[in-house]
Amino acid sequence: MQAFFRFFVFAFVVAVICPLVDLPAKAQEFGSFTLKPGETREVRIGNTYRTIRLCNDVESAGVLDAVVGDHDLIHLSPGLCAEQSGDTIQLRNAANGRVSGVYRRQYDFFDGF
């Protein structure tokens, strides 16, 4: 009986902790950023290539330079978005003021969303 109780407690702990451990990986599938003039940042989306949508905010001071995956450099003026496949985003502020924007991976039909 005591072995059954220990197994039940172990199963309960695993069921509660496993979803919490998985949260940080999912949290990077979308997000926002603000870059100071000349600042660079790299964001990792996941382990597999997915279509990523990247947008430069309308209120940004100027151009955002970005490389998605291993694609060529793209220049996004304020208010513009781009979609490319990759697992990383390299961001660089090419303006004289702050640049902000958002990114997210495009969800597939089979993701359940």
Biopython code that builds the backbone (N, CA, C, O; Angstrom):
import numpy as np
from Bio.PDB.StructureBuilder import StructureBuilder

atoms = [
    (1, "MET", "N", (0.817, -1.193, 0.000)),
    (1, "MET", "CA", (0.000, 0.000, 0.000)),
    (1, "MET", "C", (0.864, 1.263, 0.000)),
    (1, "MET", "O", (0.551, 2.238, -0.683)),
    (2, "GLN", "N", (1.954, 1.235, 0.772)),
    (2, "GLN", "CA", (2.832, 2.390, 0.844)),
    (2, "GLN", "C", (3.540, 2.624, -0.496)),
    (2, "GLN", "O", (3.784, 3.772, -0.868)),
    (3, "ALA", "N", (3.868, 1.564, -1.217)),
    (3, "ALA", "CA", (4.489, 1.696, -2.535)),
    (3, "ALA", "C", (3.518, 2.343, -3.520)),
    (3, "ALA", "O", (3.926, 3.152, -4.353)),
    (4, "PHE", "N", (2.252, 1.994, -3.430)),
    (4, "PHE", "CA", (1.241, 2.600, -4.295)),
    (4, "PHE", "C", (1.124, 4.099, -4.015)),
    (4, "PHE", "O", (1.020, 4.905, -4.940)),
    (5, "PHE", "N", (1.143, 4.465, -2.723)),
    (5, "PHE", "CA", (1.062, 5.870, -2.344)),
    (5, "PHE", "C", (2.264, 6.653, -2.864)),
    (5, "PHE", "O", (2.100, 7.769, -3.357)),
    (6, "ARG", "N", (3.456, 6.095, -2.764)),
    (6, "ARG", "CA", (4.660, 6.750, -3.279)),
    (6, "ARG", "C", (4.575, 6.946, -4.790)),
    (6, "ARG", "O", (4.939, 8.004, -5.304)),
    (7, "PHE", "N", (4.099, 5.933, -5.492)),
    (7, "PHE", "CA", (3.939, 6.040, -6.940)),
    (7, "PHE", "C", (2.944, 7.140, -7.285)),
    (7, "PHE", "O", (3.176, 7.919, -8.210)),
    (8, "PHE", "N", (1.830, 7.210, -6.543)),
    (8, "PHE", "CA", (0.819, 8.240, -6.784)),
    (8, "PHE", "C", (1.405, 9.634, -6.575)),
    (8, "PHE", "O", (1.165, 10.532, -7.383)),
    (9, "VAL", "N", (2.169, 9.824, -5.505)),
    (9, "VAL", "CA", (2.791, 11.124, -5.233)),
    (9, "VAL", "C", (3.796, 11.469, -6.331)),
    (9, "VAL", "O", (3.835, 12.609, -6.795)),
    (10, "PHE", "N", (4.604, 10.503, -6.747)),
    (10, "PHE", "CA", (5.577, 10.735, -7.820)),
    (10, "PHE", "C", (4.869, 11.125, -9.120)),
    (10, "PHE", "O", (5.283, 12.071, -9.790)),
    (11, "ALA", "N", (3.810, 10.404, -9.476)),
    (11, "ALA", "CA", (3.069, 10.702, -10.705)),
    (11, "ALA", "C", (2.442, 12.096, -10.635)),
    (11, "ALA", "O", (2.414, 12.817, -11.632)),
    (12, "PHE", "N", (1.949, 12.468, -9.475)),
    (12, "PHE", "CA", (1.353, 13.792, -9.308)),
    (12, "PHE", "C", (2.400, 14.893, -9.480)),
    (12, "PHE", "O", (2.154, 15.885, -10.166)),
    (13, "VAL", "N", (3.550, 14.719, -8.866)),
    (13, "VAL", "CA", (4.627, 15.710, -8.969)),
    (13, "VAL", "C", (5.090, 15.850, -10.419)),
    (13, "VAL", "O", (5.295, 16.968, -10.892)),
    (14, "VAL", "N", (5.256, 14.753, -11.116)),
    (14, "VAL", "CA", (5.666, 14.799, -12.528)),
    (14, "VAL", "C", (4.608, 15.499, -13.367)),
    (14, "VAL", "O", (4.940, 16.297, -14.244)),
    (15, "ALA", "N", (3.338, 15.207, -13.108)),
    (15, "ALA", "CA", (2.253, 15.824, -13.877)),
    (15, "ALA", "C", (2.178, 17.329, -13.648)),
    (15, "ALA", "O", (1.779, 18.067, -14.550)),
    (16, "VAL", "N", (2.548, 17.794, -12.471)),
    (16, "VAL", "CA", (2.499, 19.223, -12.168)),
    (16, "VAL", "C", (3.746, 19.936, -12.673)),
    (16, "VAL", "O", (3.635, 21.045, -13.196)),
    (17, "ILE", "N", (4.915, 19.350, -12.540)),
    (17, "ILE", "CA", (6.169, 20.023, -12.876)),
    (17, "ILE", "C", (6.464, 20.016, -14.370)),
    (17, "ILE", "O", (6.989, 21.007, -14.877)),
    (18, "CYS", "N", (6.156, 18.959, -15.093)),
    (18, "CYS", "CA", (6.499, 18.872, -16.526)),
    (18, "CYS", "C", (5.945, 20.025, -17.355)),
    (18, "CYS", "O", (6.695, 20.594, -18.148)),
    (19, "PRO", "N", (4.679, 20.400, -17.218)),
    (19, "PRO", "CA", (4.211, 21.550, -18.003)),
    (19, "PRO", "C", (4.919, 22.846, -17.637)),
    (19, "PRO", "O", (5.110, 23.701, -18.501)),
    (20, "LEU", "N", (5.310, 23.012, -16.382)),
    (20, "LEU", "CA", (6.006, 24.230, -15.974)),
    (20, "LEU", "C", (7.409, 24.304, -16.544)),
    (20, "LEU", "O", (7.888, 25.391, -16.866)),
    (21, "VAL", "N", (8.074, 23.170, -16.673)),
    (21, "VAL", "CA", (9.419, 23.130, -17.236)),
    (21, "VAL", "C", (9.385, 23.467, -18.720)),
    (21, "VAL", "O", (10.355, 24.017, -19.241)),
    (22, "ASP", "N", (8.314, 23.159, -19.401)),
    (22, "ASP", "CA", (8.181, 23.373, -20.838)),
    (22, "ASP", "C", (7.856, 24.824, -21.179)),
    (22, "ASP", "O", (7.982, 25.202, -22.343)),
    (23, "LEU", "N", (7.447, 25.648, -20.230)),
    (23, "LEU", "CA", (7.033, 27.021, -20.517)),
    (23, "LEU", "C", (8.109, 27.896, -21.148)),
    (23, "LEU", "O", (7.797, 28.582, -22.121)),
    (24, "PRO", "N", (9.345, 27.924, -20.671)),
    (24, "PRO", "CA", (10.316, 28.830, -21.280)),
    (24, "PRO", "C", (10.548, 28.572, -22.765)),
    (24, "PRO", "O", (10.772, 29.525, -23.512)),
    (25, "ALA", "N", (10.505, 27.343, -23.214)),
    (25, "ALA", "CA", (10.721, 27.046, -24.626)),
    (25, "ALA", "C", (9.600, 27.623, -25.479)),
    (25, "ALA", "O", (9.858, 28.128, -26.572)),
    (26, "LYS", "N", (8.379, 27.560, -25.009)),
    (26, "LYS", "CA", (7.254, 28.084, -25.765)),
    (26, "LYS", "C", (7.190, 29.605, -25.713)),
    (26, "LYS", "O", (6.679, 30.239, -26.636)),
    (27, "ALA", "N", (7.698, 30.183, -24.653)),
    (27, "ALA", "CA", (7.614, 31.632, -24.482)),
    (27, "ALA", "C", (8.424, 32.383, -25.531)),
    (27, "ALA", "O", (8.132, 33.549, -25.794)),
    (28, "GLN", "N", (9.422, 31.766, -26.135)),
    (28, "GLN", "CA", (10.243, 32.462, -27.107)),
    (28, "GLN", "C", (9.710, 32.337, -28.531)),
    (28, "GLN", "O", (10.354, 32.818, -29.464)),
    (29, "GLU", "N", (8.578, 31.720, -28.720)),
    (29, "GLU", "CA", (7.999, 31.624, -30.056)),
    (29, "GLU", "C", (7.376, 32.946, -30.488)),
    (29, "GLU", "O", (7.010, 33.109, -31.652)),
    (30, "PHE", "N", (7.254, 33.875, -29.572)),
    (30, "PHE", "CA", (6.751, 35.207, -29.888)),
    (30, "PHE", "C", (7.297, 36.176, -28.855)),
    (30, "PHE", "O", (7.711, 35.772, -27.768)),
    (31, "GLY", "N", (7.297, 37.434, -29.192)),
    (31, "GLY", "CA", (7.780, 38.413, -28.233)),
    (31, "GLY", "C", (7.906, 39.786, -28.853)),
    (31, "GLY", "O", (7.568, 40.002, -30.016)),
    (32, "SER", "N", (8.396, 40.698, -28.056)),
    (32, "SER", "CA", (8.622, 42.063, -28.520)),
    (32, "SER", "C", (10.034, 42.483, -28.117)),
    (32, "SER", "O", (10.669, 41.845, -27.277)),
    (33, "PHE", "N", (10.503, 43.542, -28.716)),
    (33, "PHE", "CA", (11.854, 44.018, -28.444)),
    (33, "PHE", "C", (11.907, 45.527, -28.607)),
    (33, "PHE", "O", (11.099, 46.115, -29.326)),
    (34, "THR", "N", (12.864, 46.144, -27.935)),
    (34, "THR", "CA", (13.201, 47.557, -28.101)),
    (34, "THR", "C", (14.716, 47.645, -28.130)),
    (34, "THR", "O", (15.394, 47.140, -27.236)),
    (35, "LEU", "N", (15.238, 48.284, -29.156)),
    (35, "LEU", "CA", (16.688, 48.407, -29.330)),
    (35, "LEU", "C", (17.109, 49.868, -29.307)),
    (35, "LEU", "O", (16.470, 50.722, -29.922)),
    (36, "LYS", "N", (18.185, 50.143, -28.593)),
    (36, "LYS", "CA", (18.785, 51.482, -28.600)),
    (36, "LYS", "C", (19.544, 51.662, -29.908)),
    (36, "LYS", "O", (19.804, 50.676, -30.597)),
    (37, "PRO", "N", (19.906, 52.879, -30.269)),
    (37, "PRO", "CA", (20.666, 53.098, -31.511)),
    (37, "PRO", "C", (21.945, 52.255, -31.547)),
    (37, "PRO", "O", (22.749, 52.295, -30.615)),
    (38, "GLY", "N", (22.125, 51.495, -32.628)),
    (38, "GLY", "CA", (23.301, 50.652, -32.810)),
    (38, "GLY", "C", (23.265, 49.326, -32.067)),
    (38, "GLY", "O", (24.166, 48.509, -32.253)),
    (39, "GLU", "N", (22.267, 49.082, -31.238)),
    (39, "GLU", "CA", (22.189, 47.849, -30.448)),
    (39, "GLU", "C", (21.813, 46.654, -31.327)),
    (39, "GLU", "O", (21.036, 46.782, -32.272)),
    (40, "THR", "N", (22.373, 45.506, -30.999)),
    (40, "THR", "CA", (22.047, 44.263, -31.696)),
    (40, "THR", "C", (21.546, 43.246, -30.676)),
    (40, "THR", "O", (21.864, 43.322, -29.489)),
    (41, "ARG", "N", (20.756, 42.293, -31.164)),
    (41, "ARG", "CA", (20.230, 41.243, -30.307)),
    (41, "ARG", "C", (19.913, 40.026, -31.163)),
    (41, "ARG", "O", (19.517, 40.155, -32.321)),
    (42, "GLU", "N", (20.091, 38.848, -30.585)),
    (42, "GLU", "CA", (19.726, 37.608, -31.269)),
    (42, "GLU", "C", (18.649, 36.902, -30.456)),
    (42, "GLU", "O", (18.756, 36.776, -29.236)),
    (43, "VAL", "N", (17.610, 36.445, -31.149)),
    (43, "VAL", "CA", (16.499, 35.739, -30.528)),
    (43, "VAL", "C", (16.425, 34.347, -31.132)),
    (43, "VAL", "O", (16.456, 34.192, -32.353)),
    (44, "ARG", "N", (16.327, 33.344, -30.285)),
    (44, "ARG", "CA", (16.184, 31.966, -30.757)),
    (44, "ARG", "C", (14.726, 31.561, -30.622)),
    (44, "ARG", "O", (14.154, 31.618, -29.533)),
    (45, "ILE", "N", (14.131, 31.153, -31.732)),
    (45, "ILE", "CA", (12.720, 30.786, -31.764)),
    (45, "ILE", "C", (12.507, 29.342, -31.334)),
    (45, "ILE", "O", (11.559, 29.053, -30.604)),
    (46, "GLY", "N", (13.353, 28.446, -31.763)),
    (46, "GLY", "CA", (13.205, 27.032, -31.429)),
    (46, "GLY", "C", (14.272, 26.221, -32.121)),
    (46, "GLY", "O", (15.226, 26.772, -32.670)),
    (47, "ASN", "N", (14.112, 24.914, -32.095)),
    (47, "ASN", "CA", (15.103, 24.024, -32.703)),
    (47, "ASN", "C", (14.822, 23.706, -34.159)),
    (47, "ASN", "O", (15.693, 23.176, -34.850)),
    (48, "THR", "N", (13.636, 24.015, -34.639)),
    (48, "THR", "CA", (13.283, 23.705, -36.019)),
    (48, "THR", "C", (12.972, 24.992, -36.782)),
    (48, "THR", "O", (12.533, 25.983, -36.198)),
    (49, "TYR", "N", (13.202, 24.962, -38.082)),
    (49, "TYR", "CA", (12.887, 26.110, -38.925)),
    (49, "TYR", "C", (11.379, 26.236, -39.043)),
    (49, "TYR", "O", (10.681, 25.266, -39.338)),
    (50, "ARG", "N", (10.892, 27.431, -38.812)),
    (50, "ARG", "CA", (9.482, 27.754, -38.958)),
    (50, "ARG", "C", (9.382, 29.095, -39.664)),
    (50, "ARG", "O", (10.355, 29.846, -39.726)),
    (51, "THR", "N", (8.224, 29.387, -40.187)),
    (51, "THR", "CA", (7.998, 30.699, -40.773)),
    (51, "THR", "C", (7.835, 31.702, -39.641)),
    (51, "THR", "O", (6.997, 31.527, -38.755)),
    (52, "ILE", "N", (8.640, 32.746, -39.681)),
    (52, "ILE", "CA", (8.643, 33.765, -38.640)),
    (52, "ILE", "C", (8.177, 35.080, -39.234)),
    (52, "ILE", "O", (8.644, 35.491, -40.296)),
    (53, "ARG", "N", (7.262, 35.733, -38.551)),
    (53, "ARG", "CA", (6.796, 37.058, -38.962)),
    (53, "ARG", "C", (7.448, 38.080, -38.037)),
    (53, "ARG", "O", (7.332, 37.992, -36.815)),
    (54, "LEU", "N", (8.126, 39.036, -38.629)),
    (54, "LEU", "CA", (8.854, 40.076, -37.896)),
    (54, "LEU", "C", (8.335, 41.434, -38.347)),
    (54, "LEU", "O", (8.253, 41.704, -39.545)),
    (55, "CYS", "N", (7.982, 42.293, -37.386)),
    (55, "CYS", "CA", (7.441, 43.613, -37.712)),
    (55, "CYS", "C", (8.196, 44.714, -36.973)),
    (55, "CYS", "O", (8.529, 44.581, -35.795)),
    (56, "ASN", "N", (8.458, 45.812, -37.700)),
    (56, "ASN", "CA", (9.024, 47.016, -37.118)),
    (56, "ASN", "C", (7.852, 47.923, -36.755)),
    (56, "ASN", "O", (7.003, 48.211, -37.599)),
    (57, "ASP", "N", (7.804, 48.368, -35.517)),
    (57, "ASP", "CA", (6.690, 49.163, -35.023)),
    (57, "ASP", "C", (6.564, 50.487, -35.790)),
    (57, "ASP", "O", (7.560, 51.064, -36.226)),
    (58, "VAL", "N", (5.338, 50.947, -35.942)),
    (58, "VAL", "CA", (5.061, 52.194, -36.649)),
    (58, "VAL", "C", (5.754, 53.384, -35.978)),
    (58, "VAL", "O", (6.157, 54.326, -36.659)),
    (59, "GLU", "N", (5.896, 53.348, -34.662)),
    (59, "GLU", "CA", (6.469, 54.470, -33.922)),
    (59, "GLU", "C", (7.991, 54.372, -33.784)),
    (59, "GLU", "O", (8.588, 55.164, -33.054)),
    (60, "SER", "N", (8.627, 53.426, -34.462)),
    (60, "SER", "CA", (10.086, 53.311, -34.413)),
    (60, "SER", "C", (10.740, 54.516, -35.073)),
    (60, "SER", "O", (10.155, 55.161, -35.944)),
    (61, "ALA", "N", (11.962, 54.808, -34.645)),
    (61, "ALA", "CA", (12.682, 55.978, -35.149)),
    (61, "ALA", "C", (13.234, 55.772, -36.560)),
    (61, "ALA", "O", (13.560, 56.745, -37.240)),
    (62, "GLY", "N", (13.342, 54.528, -37.006)),
    (62, "GLY", "CA", (13.897, 54.287, -38.331)),
    (62, "GLY", "C", (13.974, 52.821, -38.688)),
    (62, "GLY", "O", (13.160, 52.007, -38.252)),
    (63, "VAL", "N", (14.975, 52.502, -39.495)),
    (63, "VAL", "CA", (15.100, 51.169, -40.098)),
    (63, "VAL", "C", (15.608, 50.133, -39.100)),
    (63, "VAL", "O", (16.501, 50.402, -38.296)),
    (64, "LEU", "N", (15.018, 48.948, -39.176)),
    (64, "LEU", "CA", (15.460, 47.783, -38.425)),
    (64, "LEU", "C", (16.101, 46.821, -39.412)),
    (64, "LEU", "O", (15.472, 46.431, -40.395)),
    (65, "ASP", "N", (17.349, 46.433, -39.160)),
    (65, "ASP", "CA", (18.018, 45.419, -39.978)),
    (65, "ASP", "C", (17.853, 44.073, -39.278)),
    (65, "ASP", "O", (18.014, 43.976, -38.061)),
    (66, "ALA", "N", (17.533, 43.045, -40.047)),
    (66, "ALA", "CA", (17.313, 41.733, -39.452)),
    (66, "ALA", "C", (17.755, 40.629, -40.397)),
    (66, "ALA", "O", (17.699, 40.771, -41.619)),
    (67, "VAL", "N", (18.196, 39.530, -39.806)),
    (67, "VAL", "CA", (18.516, 38.312, -40.542)),
    (67, "VAL", "C", (17.741, 37.194, -39.867)),
    (67, "VAL", "O", (17.927, 36.933, -38.678)),
    (68, "VAL", "N", (16.874, 36.537, -40.620)),
    (68, "VAL", "CA", (16.098, 35.409, -40.101)),
    (68, "VAL", "C", (16.735, 34.132, -40.627)),
    (68, "VAL", "O", (16.885, 33.952, -41.836)),
    (69, "GLY", "N", (17.107, 33.244, -39.705)),
    (69, "GLY", "CA", (17.764, 32.002, -40.107)),
    (69, "GLY", "C", (19.062, 32.296, -40.826)),
    (69, "GLY", "O", (19.898, 33.054, -40.333)),
    (70, "ASP", "N", (19.231, 31.685, -42.012)),
    (70, "ASP", "CA", (20.439, 31.924, -42.805)),
    (70, "ASP", "C", (20.131, 32.707, -44.080)),
    (70, "ASP", "O", (20.861, 32.617, -45.067)),
    (71, "HIS", "N", (19.032, 33.482, -44.048)),
    (71, "HIS", "CA", (18.628, 34.287, -45.202)),
    (71, "HIS", "C", (19.442, 35.573, -45.268)),
    (71, "HIS", "O", (20.233, 35.874, -44.373)),
    (72, "ASP", "N", (19.234, 36.322, -46.342)),
    (72, "ASP", "CA", (19.909, 37.602, -46.529)),
    (72, "ASP", "C", (19.351, 38.648, -45.568)),
    (72, "ASP", "O", (18.262, 38.489, -45.018)),
    (73, "LEU", "N", (20.115, 39.713, -45.379)),
    (73, "LEU", "CA", (19.729, 40.833, -44.531)),
    (73, "LEU", "C", (18.495, 41.513, -45.112)),
    (73, "LEU", "O", (18.414, 41.741, -46.319)),
    (74, "ILE", "N", (17.530, 41.838, -44.244)),
    (74, "ILE", "CA", (16.351, 42.596, -44.674)),
    (74, "ILE", "C", (16.332, 43.916, -43.917)),
    (74, "ILE", "O", (16.773, 43.988, -42.770)),
    (75, "HIS", "N", (15.825, 44.952, -44.558)),
    (75, "HIS", "CA", (15.699, 46.283, -43.975)),
    (75, "HIS", "C", (14.214, 46.574, -43.841)),
    (75, "HIS", "O", (13.494, 46.634, -44.839)),
    (76, "LEU", "N", (13.755, 46.754, -42.608)),
    (76, "LEU", "CA", (12.340, 47.029, -42.368)),
    (76, "LEU", "C", (12.164, 48.470, -41.905)),
    (76, "LEU", "O", (12.647, 48.851, -40.839)),
    (77, "SER", "N", (11.483, 49.252, -42.699)),
    (77, "SER", "CA", (11.128, 50.611, -42.300)),
    (77, "SER", "C", (9.998, 50.532, -41.273)),
    (77, "SER", "O", (9.339, 49.498, -41.161)),
    (78, "PRO", "N", (9.769, 51.609, -40.526)),
    (78, "PRO", "CA", (8.679, 51.594, -39.552)),
    (78, "PRO", "C", (7.340, 51.229, -40.201)),
    (78, "PRO", "O", (6.977, 51.761, -41.251)),
    (79, "GLY", "N", (6.618, 50.312, -39.556)),
    (79, "GLY", "CA", (5.315, 49.881, -40.038)),
    (79, "GLY", "C", (5.339, 48.697, -40.980)),
    (79, "GLY", "O", (4.279, 48.193, -41.350)),
    (80, "LEU", "N", (6.524, 48.230, -41.387)),
    (80, "LEU", "CA", (6.615, 47.106, -42.320)),
    (80, "LEU", "C", (6.882, 45.794, -41.587)),
    (80, "LEU", "O", (7.464, 45.772, -40.502)),
    (81, "CYS", "N", (6.442, 44.704, -42.211)),
    (81, "CYS", "CA", (6.645, 43.362, -41.673)),
    (81, "CYS", "C", (7.265, 42.487, -42.752)),
    (81, "CYS", "O", (7.191, 42.804, -43.939)),
    (82, "ALA", "N", (7.871, 41.391, -42.336)),
    (82, "ALA", "CA", (8.449, 40.419, -43.267)),
    (82, "ALA", "C", (8.232, 39.026, -42.696)),
    (82, "ALA", "O", (8.129, 38.850, -41.482)),
    (83, "GLU", "N", (8.164, 38.041, -43.582)),
    (83, "GLU", "CA", (8.047, 36.643, -43.177)),
    (83, "GLU", "C", (9.142, 35.849, -43.862)),
    (83, "GLU", "O", (9.286, 35.899, -45.083)),
    (84, "GLN", "N", (9.913, 35.117, -43.070)),
    (84, "GLN", "CA", (10.945, 34.226, -43.585)),
    (84, "GLN", "C", (11.043, 33.033, -42.653)),
    (84, "GLN", "O", (10.607, 33.099, -41.503)),
    (85, "SER", "N", (11.618, 31.938, -43.147)),
    (85, "SER", "CA", (11.756, 30.757, -42.309)),
    (85, "SER", "C", (13.130, 30.739, -41.651)),
    (85, "SER", "O", (14.125, 31.165, -42.239)),
    (86, "GLY", "N", (13.163, 30.239, -40.423)),
    (86, "GLY", "CA", (14.405, 30.132, -39.683)),
    (86, "GLY", "C", (14.147, 29.727, -38.248)),
    (86, "GLY", "O", (13.004, 29.513, -37.844)),
    (87, "ASP", "N", (15.217, 29.625, -37.486)),
    (87, "ASP", "CA", (15.084, 29.314, -36.072)),
    (87, "ASP", "C", (15.693, 30.405, -35.188)),
    (87, "ASP", "O", (15.595, 30.342, -33.963)),
    (88, "THR", "N", (16.319, 31.399, -35.810)),
    (88, "THR", "CA", (16.882, 32.528, -35.068)),
    (88, "THR", "C", (16.579, 33.828, -35.800)),
    (88, "THR", "O", (16.323, 33.839, -37.004)),
    (89, "ILE", "N", (16.613, 34.923, -35.045)),
    (89, "ILE", "CA", (16.468, 36.259, -35.617)),
    (89, "ILE", "C", (17.607, 37.103, -35.074)),
    (89, "ILE", "O", (17.778, 37.210, -33.859)),
    (90, "GLN", "N", (18.382, 37.700, -35.959)),
    (90, "GLN", "CA", (19.424, 38.644, -35.562)),
    (90, "GLN", "C", (18.908, 40.039, -35.872)),
    (90, "GLN", "O", (18.626, 40.364, -37.025)),
    (91, "LEU", "N", (18.786, 40.859, -34.841)),
    (91, "LEU", "CA", (18.223, 42.198, -34.968)),
    (91, "LEU", "C", (19.310, 43.246, -34.772)),
    (91, "LEU", "O", (20.201, 43.083, -33.938)),
    (92, "ARG", "N", (19.227, 44.329, -35.551)),
    (92, "ARG", "CA", (20.158, 45.447, -35.376)),
    (92, "ARG", "C", (19.426, 46.744, -35.664)),
    (92, "ARG", "O", (18.755, 46.888, -36.686)),
    (93, "ASN", "N", (19.570, 47.682, -34.744)),
    (93, "ASN", "CA", (18.967, 49.001, -34.914)),
    (93, "ASN", "C", (19.876, 49.843, -35.804)),
    (93, "ASN", "O", (21.005, 50.155, -35.425)),
    (94, "ALA", "N", (19.387, 50.210, -36.980)),
    (94, "ALA", "CA", (20.159, 51.029, -37.918)),
    (94, "ALA", "C", (19.720, 52.494, -37.875)),
    (94, "ALA", "O", (20.113, 53.287, -38.730)),
    (95, "ALA", "N", (18.905, 52.851, -36.879)),
    (95, "ALA", "CA", (18.384, 54.215, -36.780)),
    (95, "ALA", "C", (19.139, 55.004, -35.715)),
    (95, "ALA", "O", (19.948, 54.454, -34.967)),
    (96, "ASN", "N", (18.859, 56.295, -35.664)),
    (96, "ASN", "CA", (19.475, 57.165, -34.659)),
    (96, "ASN", "C", (18.656, 57.243, -33.375)),
    (96, "ASN", "O", (19.073, 57.895, -32.418)),
    (97, "GLY", "N", (17.511, 56.596, -33.341)),
    (97, "GLY", "CA", (16.657, 56.571, -32.151)),
    (97, "GLY", "C", (16.240, 55.147, -31.841)),
    (97, "GLY", "O", (16.746, 54.203, -32.449)),
    (98, "ARG", "N", (15.337, 54.986, -30.915)),
    (98, "ARG", "CA", (14.874, 53.650, -30.514)),
    (98, "ARG", "C", (14.033, 52.996, -31.606)),
    (98, "ARG", "O", (13.251, 53.648, -32.299)),
    (99, "VAL", "N", (14.222, 51.697, -31.730)),
    (99, "VAL", "CA", (13.443, 50.882, -32.663)),
    (99, "VAL", "C", (12.800, 49.763, -31.848)),
    (99, "VAL", "O", (13.459, 49.125, -31.027)),
    (100, "SER", "N", (11.527, 49.533, -32.078)),
    (100, "SER", "CA", (10.839, 48.445, -31.388)),
    (100, "SER", "C", (10.006, 47.658, -32.384)),
    (100, "SER", "O", (9.688, 48.143, -33.470)),
    (101, "GLY", "N", (9.662, 46.453, -32.005)),
    (101, "GLY", "CA", (8.877, 45.622, -32.886)),
    (101, "GLY", "C", (8.444, 44.340, -32.202)),
    (101, "GLY", "O", (8.654, 44.145, -31.005)),
    (102, "VAL", "N", (7.837, 43.477, -32.991)),
    (102, "VAL", "CA", (7.348, 42.194, -32.488)),
    (102, "VAL", "C", (7.750, 41.092, -33.455)),
    (102, "VAL", "O", (8.018, 41.340, -34.631)),
    (103, "TYR", "N", (7.786, 39.870, -32.936)),
    (103, "TYR", "CA", (8.043, 38.696, -33.767)),
    (103, "TYR", "C", (7.195, 37.549, -33.248)),
    (103, "TYR", "O", (6.846, 37.501, -32.069)),
    (104, "ARG", "N", (6.873, 36.638, -34.132)),
    (104, "ARG", "CA", (6.167, 35.416, -33.743)),
    (104, "ARG", "C", (6.357, 34.382, -34.832)),
    (104, "ARG", "O", (6.569, 34.715, -35.998)),
    (105, "ARG", "N", (6.277, 33.140, -34.439)),
    (105, "ARG", "CA", (6.336, 32.087, -35.451)),
    (105, "ARG", "C", (4.929, 31.865, -35.969)),
    (105, "ARG", "O", (3.955, 32.019, -35.233)),
    (106, "GLN", "N", (4.829, 31.510, -37.213)),
    (106, "GLN", "CA", (3.537, 31.241, -37.819)),
    (106, "GLN", "C", (3.100, 29.852, -37.388)),
    (106, "GLN", "O", (3.846, 28.887, -37.548)),
    (107, "TYR", "N", (1.912, 29.747, -36.850)),
    (107, "TYR", "CA", (1.414, 28.460, -36.379)),
    (107, "TYR", "C", (0.855, 27.660, -37.538)),
    (107, "TYR", "O", (0.148, 28.182, -38.400)),
    (108, "ASP", "N", (1.189, 26.386, -37.535)),
    (108, "ASP", "CA", (0.688, 25.482, -38.566)),
    (108, "ASP", "C", (-0.667, 24.958, -38.161)),
    (108, "ASP", "O", (-1.055, 25.027, -36.995)),
    (109, "PHE", "N", (-1.385, 24.432, -39.140)),
    (109, "PHE", "CA", (-2.717, 23.861, -38.897)),
    (109, "PHE", "C", (-2.650, 22.733, -37.869)),
    (109, "PHE", "O", (-3.586, 22.560, -37.088)),
    (110, "PHE", "N", (-1.572, 21.973, -37.855)),
    (110, "PHE", "CA", (-1.474, 20.811, -36.997)),
    (110, "PHE", "C", (-0.984, 21.147, -35.592)),
    (110, "PHE", "O", (-0.857, 20.246, -34.763)),
    (111, "ASP", "N", (-0.705, 22.425, -35.301)),
    (111, "ASP", "CA", (-0.265, 22.816, -33.969)),
    (111, "ASP", "C", (-1.414, 22.813, -32.958)),
    (111, "ASP", "O", (-1.174, 22.859, -31.751)),
    (112, "GLY", "N", (-2.637, 22.760, -33.433)),
    (112, "GLY", "CA", (-3.771, 22.751, -32.530)),
    (112, "GLY", "C", (-4.249, 24.128, -32.122)),
    (112, "GLY", "O", (-5.013, 24.254, -31.165)),
    (113, "PHE", "N", (-3.820, 25.159, -32.820)),
    (113, "PHE", "CA", (-4.251, 26.519, -32.496)),
    (113, "PHE", "C", (-5.280, 26.981, -33.473)),
    (113, "PHE", "O", (-5.769, 28.105, -33.369)),
]
sb = StructureBuilder()
sb.init_structure("model")
sb.init_model(0)
sb.init_chain("A")
sb.init_seg("    ")
for serial, (resi, resn, name, xyz) in enumerate(atoms, 1):
    if name == "N":
        sb.init_residue(resn, " ", resi, " ")
    sb.init_atom(name, np.array(xyz, "f"), 0.0, 1.0, " ", f" {name:<3s}", serial, name[0])
structure = sb.get_structure()
